[in-house]
Amino acid sequence: MPPDTAPAITTRAARPEIVEQLVREGLAPLLARICASRGVTSARDLSSDLERLAVPDSMLNLRTMAVLLADAISSRRRLLIVADYDADGATACAVGLRALRAFGAAVDYLVPNRFEYGYGLSPEIVRLAHAQSRPDILITVDNGIASFEGVTEASRLGMEVLITDHHLPAERLPEATCIINPNQPGCGFPSKHLAGVGVMFYLMLALRAELRKRGSFGSSEPNLAELLPLVALGTVADVVTLDYNNRILVQQGLNRIRAGRAQSGIVAMFQLAGRDPARASARDLGFIVAPRLNAAGRLTDMALGIECLVTDDAERARSIAVELDRLNRERRAIESSMNEDATAALEAQQFGETCTLSLFDPAWHQGVVGIVAGRIKERFHRPTIAFARGSPGEIRGSGRSIPGLHLRDALDRVAVRNPGLILKFGGHAAAAGLTLREPDFGRFRQAFEETAQSLLTPADLERVIETDGTLESGDLTPETITLLSAPVWGQGFPAPRFCDEFEVMAQRVVGERHLKLTLERAGKAIDAIRFNCAGEAPRRIRAVYQPALNEYNGRVSVQLTIEHWDEI
């Protein structure tokens, strides 16, 4: 079994002169220190003004694709969006459908069932699209940059392909009519971390500008800001880095959700989870709404999720959200069983000091292997790929990586060194998917391990928890927690977490697997909780935690969410 060692706990550094500058610009000293340690150098970097978004024209081919779509709308050509089966693909599809229909386009969508067609614009899904609706133009969202055969098949059948994607491209690109992707060679768009839904939103902005130039709207035009709740949801759900541009998109989407201007499906998913949309946070999008939406693509068909996002009928949205909630509960049960199987497999195998973990079980559900890979990766701090059976004779894997290993590039290296071993793959630095022949699993595991050993250092394999140091006991107040909650936190711009010593005064298990604690520090009692931990806490602990507000019976209090502790 791989090592399950205690992590090193470090404190993020902030340059004093930057902290002082931020304080002069109006930030509270605590928030200034936290933001400076994350690369913020000016209070302007925290502005969520839409006018500060990166300029659309800086995206390669964006204006060209907008002109192509404007021409297609005016000539009533049939458009078909080919979506992806995760939350980013679903929200990108919903943004495209809502905007294009508002622009007067004849547009529909098709989302591949992951169990029948796999990922992306495959030749099979192209033939299905042609047989069902004979579209003139296929528009990919959150996929397509690696769909060489699918684009060729579309051309053979007389269909043009417009690719909108954000995944890293290979050395060559598909021969599509037009491609927009901030990560394609020659693209000067400054936000390389734009999610698939962000790329589609930018395309709709450019298309609206083109239609406006042609006088298509008359006295009024569609308000694309109404789509920002969808953009925020897809951006957070895809766990892309929240650079400045993405933080603006997420903040603006949250503002509209809180103001009661979200799509009916988003509101319904909040309500079913017992959350108030008026107090929506990025964490709610990532841990409450996104899993329910993703459950459709993981277990059945993401068309269900897309329908939830495009309907304006509140009753229909709630009905679909109820089914999504049921699927998410089923997904959790499957995931729990698979996690137990994975842990048992790790205990039974002699992994030793391996750099990677590759796991396969014929009974696993291919829609959930990515979550299992993520759980194992978090526990052991090793790049992890979990495989399940796919098409006959094949297995499909979903991987999650640590900061030291760019997963998509590592798989590319494996493919180059072992021709024919990987049937297909794609992804980005932190996550990727691939397909193998089932008999090749052992050979792949060895090749992936050898590749990782050549790319990783011993330091990369040491788990490190970065914190913002100590939080003065006098700052554990609702006012301070509200202050810290104001910015949008997420991937690449982590929420504040602190490290302090506490006495454990009382503890009890709640909900069968969570530990509720009463801590004491400097003579002050503090509520705390550690999720998925039914074991007993030591008497004295050094804890890494995030402070949050807890509301119960109208009373607001501070509660610490503990991520890790050491006995002292």
C-alpha positions in Angstrom: 0.0 0.0 0.0 1.4 3.5 -0.8 2.5 5.7 2.0 -0.2 7.5 3.9 2.1 10.0 5.7 1.2 13.2 7.5 1.5 16.3 5.4 3.8 19.2 5.9 2.0 22.4 7.0 3.4 25.6 5.6 2.4 29.3 5.7 1.9 31.3 2.5 4.3 34.2 2.2 3.1 37.8 1.4 5.4 40.6 0.6 5.0 43.3 3.2 5.1 46.2 0.7 2.2 44.7 -1.3 0.2 44.2 1.9 0.7 47.8 2.8 -0.3 48.9 -0.7 -3.5 46.9 -0.5 -4.3 48.4 2.9 -3.8 51.9 1.5 -6.2 51.0 -1.2 -8.9 50.1 1.3 -8.5 46.4 2.1 -8.7 45.3 5.7 -5.2 44.2 6.9 -6.1 40.5 7.3 -7.7 40.3 3.8 -4.8 42.3 2.4 -2.3 39.7 3.7 -4.3 36.8 2.4 -4.8 38.3 -1.1 -1.2 39.4 -1.4 -0.1 35.8 -0.7 -2.2 34.8 -3.7 -0.5 37.2 -6.2 -2.9 40.1 -5.9 -1.0 43.4 -6.2 -3.8 45.9 -6.5 -7.3 46.2 -5.2 -8.3 46.4 -8.9 -7.4 42.7 -9.1 -10.5 42.1 -6.9 -12.9 44.1 -9.0 -15.8 42.2 -10.5 -16.7 44.9 -13.0 -17.8 43.3 -16.3 -16.0 46.0 -18.2 -12.7 44.6 -16.9 -13.2 41.2 -18.7 -10.6 40.3 -21.3 -11.5 41.7 -24.7 -13.3 39.2 -26.9 -11.3 40.2 -30.0 -8.1 38.9 -28.5 -9.4 35.3 -28.9 -8.1 33.8 -32.2 -10.8 33.2 -34.8 -13.6 34.5 -32.5 -14.8 37.2 -34.9 -14.5 34.8 -37.9 -16.7 32.2 -36.1 -19.2 34.9 -35.2 -19.5 36.0 -38.8 -20.0 32.3 -39.9 -22.8 32.0 -37.3 -24.4 35.3 -38.2 -24.5 34.2 -41.9 -25.9 30.8 -40.9 -28.7 32.5 -38.9 -29.6 34.8 -41.7 -29.8 31.9 -44.2 -31.7 29.7 -41.8 -29.1 26.9 -41.8 -29.7 24.2 -39.2 -27.3 24.3 -36.3 -26.6 21.4 -33.9 -24.6 21.8 -30.7 -22.7 18.6 -29.8 -22.2 18.9 -26.0 -20.1 17.1 -23.4 -21.6 15.0 -20.6 -20.1 17.0 -17.6 -21.4 20.1 -16.0 -19.1 22.4 -18.0 -20.4 20.8 -21.3 -24.0 21.0 -20.1 -23.8 24.7 -19.1 -21.9 25.5 -22.3 -24.7 23.8 -24.3 -27.4 25.7 -22.3 -25.6 29.0 -22.9 -25.4 28.3 -26.6 -29.0 27.2 -26.9 -30.5 30.1 -25.0 -28.4 32.7 -26.8 -28.8 31.3 -30.3 -32.5 30.8 -29.9 -32.8 34.4 -28.7 -30.8 35.4 -31.8 -33.4 33.6 -34.0 -31.3 30.6 -34.9 -32.6 27.2 -35.8 -30.6 25.2 -33.3 -30.9 22.0 -31.4 -28.4 19.9 -29.4 -27.1 16.3 -29.1 -25.1 15.1 -26.1 -23.2 11.8 -26.4 -24.2 9.1 -24.0 -20.8 8.3 -22.4 -21.6 4.6 -22.2 -22.4 4.2 -25.9 -20.3 6.8 -27.7 -17.6 7.9 -25.3 -16.2 11.4 -25.3 -16.2 14.1 -28.0 -17.2 14.4 -31.6 -16.6 10.8 -32.6 -17.5 9.5 -36.1 -20.4 7.5 -34.5 -21.9 10.6 -32.9 -21.5 12.5 -36.2 -23.4 9.8 -38.1 -26.1 9.8 -35.4 -26.4 13.6 -35.7 -26.7 13.4 -39.5 -29.3 10.6 -39.3 -31.5 12.3 -36.7 -31.7 15.9 -37.9 -29.3 16.4 -40.9 -27.8 19.7 -39.6 -25.8 22.0 -41.8 -23.4 23.0 -39.0 -22.1 21.1 -36.0 -20.9 23.3 -33.0 -18.9 21.5 -30.4 -18.8 22.7 -26.8 -16.2 21.7 -24.3 -14.8 19.1 -26.8 -13.6 18.7 -30.4 -10.0 19.8 -30.2 -8.9 16.2 -30.5 -11.8 15.0 -32.8 -9.8 14.4 -36.0 -11.9 11.5 -37.2 -15.2 13.0 -36.3 -14.4 16.2 -38.2 -13.4 14.2 -41.2 -16.6 12.2 -41.1 -18.7 15.4 -40.8 -17.1 16.8 -43.9 -17.8 13.5 -45.8 -21.4 13.9 -44.8 -21.6 17.5 -45.9 -21.6 19.2 -42.5 -19.4 22.0 -41.4 -17.8 21.8 -37.9 -17.2 24.8 -35.6 -15.1 23.8 -32.6 -15.3 25.6 -29.3 -13.1 24.0 -26.7 -10.6 24.8 -24.0 -8.7 21.5 -23.6 -5.0 21.4 -24.6 -4.5 20.6 -28.3 -2.2 18.1 -29.9 0.6 19.2 -32.3 -1.9 19.4 -35.1 -5.5 20.5 -35.1 -8.6 19.0 -36.7 -9.5 20.3 -40.2 -12.7 22.1 -38.9 -14.2 25.1 -40.6 -13.2 27.2 -37.6 -11.7 26.6 -34.1 -11.8 28.8 -31.0 -9.8 27.7 -28.1 -7.7 30.0 -25.9 -5.1 27.3 -25.7 -4.6 26.7 -29.4 -1.3 28.0 -30.9 -1.3 31.7 -31.8 -4.2 32.6 -29.6 -3.4 35.8 -27.6 -6.4 35.6 -25.3 -5.0 36.3 -21.8 -7.1 33.9 -19.8 -5.8 30.4 -20.7 -8.0 28.9 -17.9 -11.3 29.8 -19.5 -13.8 26.8 -19.1 -15.7 25.5 -22.0 -18.8 27.5 -20.9 -16.6 30.6 -20.8 -15.5 30.0 -24.4 -19.1 29.7 -25.5 -20.1 32.8 -23.6 -17.4 34.8 -25.4 -18.6 33.4 -28.7 -22.1 34.6 -28.0 -20.8 38.0 -27.0 -19.0 38.2 -30.4 -22.0 36.9 -32.3 -24.3 39.5 -30.7 -21.8 42.2 -31.6 -21.9 41.0 -35.2 -25.7 40.8 -35.3 -25.9 44.3 -33.8 -23.6 45.6 -36.6 -26.0 44.1 -39.1 -29.0 45.7 -37.5 -30.6 42.4 -36.5 -32.1 43.5 -33.2 -34.0 46.7 -33.9 -34.8 48.6 -30.7 -33.9 45.8 -28.2 -31.4 43.0 -28.0 -30.9 39.9 -25.9 -29.2 40.5 -22.5 -26.4 38.0 -22.3 -25.7 38.9 -18.7 -28.7 36.7 -17.9 -26.6 33.7 -18.8 -23.9 34.5 -16.2 -25.3 32.1 -13.6 -24.7 29.3 -16.1 -21.2 30.5 -16.8 -20.4 30.7 -13.1 -21.7 27.2 -12.5 -19.8 25.6 -15.3 -16.6 27.5 -14.5 -16.6 26.4 -10.8 -17.8 22.8 -11.7 -14.9 22.2 -14.1 -12.4 23.2 -11.4 -10.5 25.5 -13.8 -8.1 28.0 -12.2 -9.9 31.0 -11.0 -7.7 33.7 -12.6 -8.9 37.3 -12.6 -11.1 36.8 -15.7 -12.8 33.7 -14.3 -13.3 35.4 -10.9 -15.2 38.2 -12.7 -17.4 35.7 -14.5 -18.1 33.7 -11.3 -18.7 36.8 -9.2 -21.2 38.2 -11.7 -23.0 34.9 -11.9 -23.3 34.7 -8.2 -24.6 38.2 -7.9 -27.4 37.3 -10.3 -28.2 34.1 -8.4 -28.3 35.9 -5.1 -30.6 38.6 -6.7 -33.1 35.9 -7.8 -32.2 36.1 -11.5 -30.9 32.6 -12.0 -32.3 30.0 -14.4 -35.2 27.9 -13.0 -33.1 24.8 -12.9 -30.3 26.3 -10.8 -32.9 27.6 -8.4 -34.6 24.2 -8.2 -31.3 22.5 -7.4 -30.5 25.0 -4.7 -33.9 24.5 -3.1 -33.8 20.7 -3.2 -30.4 20.8 -1.4 -32.0 23.0 1.3 -29.8 26.0 0.3 -30.9 29.6 -0.1 -29.9 31.0 -3.5 -29.9 34.5 -2.0 -26.7 33.4 -0.1 -25.1 31.4 -2.9 -21.3 31.0 -2.9 -18.8 29.5 -5.3 -18.6 26.5 -2.8 -22.3 25.9 -3.2 -21.9 25.8 -7.0 -19.0 23.3 -6.7 -20.3 21.0 -3.9 -24.1 21.4 -4.0 -25.3 22.1 -7.5 -22.6 20.7 -9.8 -22.7 17.1 -8.3 -26.4 17.0 -9.0 -26.0 18.1 -12.5 -23.0 15.8 -13.1 -25.0 12.8 -11.8 -27.0 12.8 -15.0 -23.9 12.4 -17.2 -22.3 9.9 -14.8 -25.2 7.5 -14.5 -27.6 8.1 -17.4 -27.8 10.9 -20.0 -26.7 14.5 -19.6 -29.7 15.5 -21.8 -31.6 15.5 -18.5 -29.3 18.0 -17.0 -29.3 20.2 -20.1 -33.1 20.2 -20.1 -33.1 21.4 -16.5 -30.9 24.3 -17.5 -32.8 25.4 -20.6 -36.4 25.3 -19.4 -38.0 28.4 -18.0 -40.9 26.4 -16.6 -40.3 26.3 -12.8 -42.4 23.2 -12.3 -40.6 21.3 -15.0 -37.3 22.5 -13.7 -38.2 21.2 -10.2 -39.4 17.9 -11.6 -36.1 17.3 -13.4 -34.1 18.6 -10.3 -35.9 15.9 -8.2 -34.6 13.2 -10.6 -31.1 14.7 -10.6 -31.2 14.7 -6.8 -32.2 11.0 -6.8 -29.4 10.2 -9.3 -26.9 12.0 -7.1 -27.8 9.9 -4.1 -27.4 6.8 -6.2 -24.0 8.1 -7.4 -22.9 8.6 -3.8 -23.8 5.0 -2.9 -21.9 3.7 -5.9 -19.0 5.9 -5.1 -18.9 4.7 -1.5 -18.8 1.1 -2.6 -16.1 1.8 -5.2 -13.9 3.7 -2.7 -14.1 0.7 -0.3 -13.0 -1.6 -3.2 -10.2 0.7 -4.2 -8.9 0.9 -0.6 -9.0 -2.9 -0.3 -7.2 -3.2 -3.6 -4.4 -0.9 -2.4 -4.1 -2.8 0.8 -3.8 -6.1 -1.1 -1.2 -4.9 -3.6 2.5 -4.3 -3.0 2.7 -0.8 -4.4 5.7 0.2 -2.2 7.2 3.6 -3.0 5.4 4.1 -6.3 4.9 7.5 -8.0 1.5 6.6 -9.4 -1.6 4.5 -8.7 -3.5 2.8 -11.6 -6.5 0.8 -10.5 -9.0 -1.4 -12.5 -12.0 -3.4 -11.3 -14.4 -5.0 -13.9 -17.3 -4.3 -11.6 -16.7 -0.5 -11.3 -19.0 2.1 -12.9 -17.3 4.1 -15.6 -19.3 7.2 -14.8 -17.8 7.3 -11.2 -14.2 6.3 -11.7 -13.1 10.0 -11.9 -14.5 10.7 -8.5 -12.8 7.6 -7.1 -9.5 8.6 -8.7 -9.8 12.0 -7.1 -10.4 10.6 -3.6 -7.4 8.2 -3.8 -5.2 11.0 -5.1 -6.2 13.3 -2.2 -5.5 10.6 0.3 -2.1 9.4 -1.0 -0.9 12.4 -2.9 -0.1 10.4 -6.0 -1.3 10.8 -9.6 -4.2 8.3 -9.8 -6.1 6.7 -12.7 -9.1 4.5 -12.1 -10.4 2.3 -14.9 -13.8 0.6 -15.6 -14.9 -1.5 -18.5 -16.2 0.4 -21.6 -16.8 -0.9 -25.0 -16.2 -4.7 -25.5 -12.6 -5.5 -24.9 -11.8 -1.9 -23.8 -11.4 -0.1 -20.5 -11.9 3.6 -19.9 -9.9 5.5 -17.3 -10.3 8.8 -15.6 -7.3 10.3 -13.9 -6.5 13.0 -11.3 -3.1 14.4 -10.8 -1.0 16.3 -8.2 0.6 19.7 -9.0 4.0 18.2 -9.9 2.7 16.2 -12.9 0.9 17.5 -15.9 -1.4 14.6 -16.6 -2.3 15.1 -20.2 1.4 15.7 -21.1 2.4 12.6 -19.2 -0.1 10.5 -21.1 1.2 12.0 -24.4 4.7 10.9 -23.4 3.4 7.4 -22.6 1.6 7.2 -26.0 4.8 8.4 -27.9 7.0 5.8 -26.2 4.5 3.0 -26.5 2.7 3.3 -29.9 -0.7 1.7 -29.9 -0.9 1.3 -26.2 -3.4 4.2 -25.6 -6.3 4.1 -28.0 -7.3 7.7 -27.2 -6.8 10.3 -24.5 -7.3 13.9 -23.7 -7.6 16.4 -20.8 -5.4 18.9 -19.1 -2.9 19.3 -16.2 -5.1 18.1 -13.3 -7.5 15.7 -15.0 -7.5 13.5 -18.1 -9.3 10.5 -19.6 -8.1 7.6 -21.7 -9.1 4.3 -23.3 -7.0 1.1 -23.4 -7.5 -2.5 -24.5 -8.3 -4.4 -21.3 -5.4 -6.8 -21.7 -3.0 -3.8 -21.9 -3.8 -2.5 -18.4 -0.7 -4.0 -16.7 1.6 -2.7 -19.5 0.0 0.8 -19.2 0.4 0.8 -15.4 4.1 0.1 -15.8 4.6 2.6 -18.6 2.7 5.3 -16.7 4.8 4.7 -13.6 8.0 4.9 -15.5 7.0 8.1 -17.1 6.0 9.7 -13.8 9.3 8.6 -12.2 11.1 10.5 -14.9 9.0 13.7 -14.4 8.5 13.8 -10.6 10.9 14.7 -7.8 10.7 13.4 -4.2 9.5 16.8 -3.2 6.6 16.6 -5.6 5.4 13.5 -3.8 5.4 15.1 -0.4 1.9 16.4 0.5 2.0 20.0 1.7 -0.9 21.9 3.2 -0.6 25.6 2.6 -2.2 27.8 5.2 -2.5 31.5 6.0 -0.9 31.0 9.4 -2.6 31.8 12.6 -5.9 33.6 13.0 -6.1 35.7 16.1 -8.8 34.5 18.4 -10.4 37.9 18.4 -10.9 37.5 14.6 -13.2 34.5 15.1 -16.3 36.7 14.7 -19.1 36.7 12.2 -17.9 40.1 11.0 -14.5 38.8 10.1 -15.9 35.6 8.5 -18.2 37.8 6.4 -15.2 39.9 5.3 -13.3 36.8 4.3 -16.2 35.4 2.3 -16.5 38.5 0.0 -14.0 37.4 -2.7 -14.6 34.5 -5.0 -12.3 31.6 -3.9 -11.6 28.4 -5.7 -9.1 26.5 -7.8 -5.8 28.4 -8.0 -7.2 31.1 -5.7 -7.8 29.1 -2.5 -10.1 30.1 0.3 -8.4 31.2 3.5 -7.4 28.5 5.9 -5.5 28.8 9.1 -3.5 26.7 11.5 -3.8 27.0 15.3 -3.7 24.9 18.5 -6.8 24.0 20.4 -8.0 22.0 23.4 -10.7 19.5 22.6 -13.4 20.0 25.2 -16.2 17.8 23.8 -16.8 15.6 20.8 -19.5 13.5 19.3 -20.3 11.7 16.0 -23.2 13.2 14.0 -24.7 11.9 10.8 -22.9 8.6 11.4 -19.6 9.8 9.9 -18.9 13.4 10.9 -17.2 14.5 14.1 -18.7 17.5 15.9 -16.4 19.2 18.4 -16.2 21.9 21.0 -12.8 23.5 21.0 -11.2 26.0 23.3 -8.5 28.6 22.5 -7.5 31.5 24.7 -10.3 30.7 27.1 -12.9 30.9 24.3 -15.2 28.0 23.2 -15.5 27.4 19.5 -17.7 25.0 17.5 -16.0 22.9 14.9 -16.7 19.9 12.6 -14.6 17.5 10.7 -16.4 15.7 7.9 -16.0 12.0 7.1 -14.1 11.4 10.4 -15.8 9.2 12.9 -12.6 8.5 14.9 -11.9 10.2 18.2 -9.9 13.5 18.3 -6.8 13.8 20.6 -7.1 16.0 23.7 -4.9 18.7 22.2 -4.6 19.3 18.5 -2.9 21.6 16.0 -5.6 22.0 13.4 -5.8 23.3 9.8 -9.3 24.8 9.4 -11.5 27.1 7.5 -13.8 29.4 9.5 -17.5 29.6 8.4 -20.8 31.0 9.6 -23.3 28.6 11.0 -27.0 29.5 11.3 -29.3 27.6 13.6 -32.6 28.7 15.0 -32.0 32.2 13.9 -28.6 32.4 15.7 -25.4 33.1 13.7 -22.2 31.7 15.1 -18.7 30.8 13.9 -17.9 27.2 13.2 -14.5 25.8 12.1 -14.4 23.2 9.4 -11.3 21.1 10.2 -9.4 19.7 7.3 -6.4 18.1 9.2 -5.1 17.8 12.7 -1.9 16.6 14.5 -1.8 15.6 18.1 0.3 17.9 20.3 
